[in-house]
Amino acid sequence: MITLTDRGLYCEAGDFFIDPWGPAGCAVITHAHADHARDGSGLYVTSREGAGVLAARLLPGAVIDPLAYGEVRVRKGVRISLHPAGHILGSAQVRVEHQGEVWVVSGDYKVEADATCAAFEPLRCHTFVTESTFGLPVYRWPRQQEVFGEIDAWWRGNQAKGKASVLFAYALGKAQRVLAGLRPDTGPVYLHGAVARMTALYRDAGVPLPPAAWAGTEAEARREDMARALVLAPPSAAGTPWLRRFGNLSTGFASGWMRIRGTRRRQAVDRGFVLSDHADWPGLLSAIRETGAETVWVTHGYRAPLVRWLTEQGLRARAVDARFEGETAESAPEEAAP
């Protein structure tokens, strides 16, 4: 029912693409990260919760058809519905049904619920298309509350040393999740312009978040706060002149990649916090198992190890290429007012 083409996953019966790699007549979008949502399509079908952030990431004038989670859209006899993926605000799995056959394309997902997006919903299907960004057994996440506690202790320790705490996190999704997990009484929180813009959209969507100010003129007007502050910024801000405004500082990075010590060294940050918006190895296995699927397509990340493991369990599994990999594009290079 779904085939892999030179523009990505395509449903011929319904004449639509899922997260196409380029312009398409109809694009069903799992979420607004740049490796899944590309400009130039005639129509974008996405979740109602994610419509705002998607519109902000596309060129002006993009036509967006928002669906509530679970709402069915019938296109040329194919039933399309979107269901929570638990990745970022509005992230969705795409359920496609035609003539009794059901496919689910997961997009990116995680199975641990957080306060900033709808929790992952297991879906039964015949074929499941899963991501595998962290598809190695070494990737196992601590509970997010433990990580938030580590961030708070690091922040307080920096305060005692008279240092600002600059925490790098992807501007869309990760930064808002971190913000939601911070203790507001620890100190003031400031946001890089790219983070502030996405945070405003989260607030517009009704996601409750603690107070935080733009790290522009507001921060400059309150220099005395800097030694107590935590600043959320995209990874692209690392090593830039923008950081000079915060004086003496310590840097951290919140990412699943921080699970590997060598990655922390390469990022040249003082602390790494293991916090990912993707499923870890146990999460991938449990999500796949709950689908009941006999056929699994594996895309993004460490495909071969997961395919090998699934095949050993008696499933029909295959690796599927993806043109765009990872979330490095989420670290916006510009600094601007929200």
ZINOR-V529562 format. One line per field, one symbol per residue. ss: DSSP state (a for helix, b for strand, c for the rest). A space follows every 50 residues. Layout:
BEGIN
ss->???
END
This chain:
BEGIN
ss->cbbbbccbbbbccccbbbcccccccbbbccccccccccccccbbbbbccc aaaaaaaccccccbbbbccccbbbbccbbbbbbbcccccccbbbbbbbcc bbbbbcccccccccccccccccccccbbbbbbcccccccccccaaaaaaa aaaaaaaaaacccbbbbbcccccaaaaaaaaccaaaccbbbcaaaaaaaa aaaaccccccccbbccaaaaacaaaaaacbbbbcaaacccaaaaaaccbb bbbbcaaaacaaaaaaacccbbbcccccccaaaaaaaaaaacccbbbbbb bcaaaaaaaaaacccbbbbbcccccccaaacccccccc
END
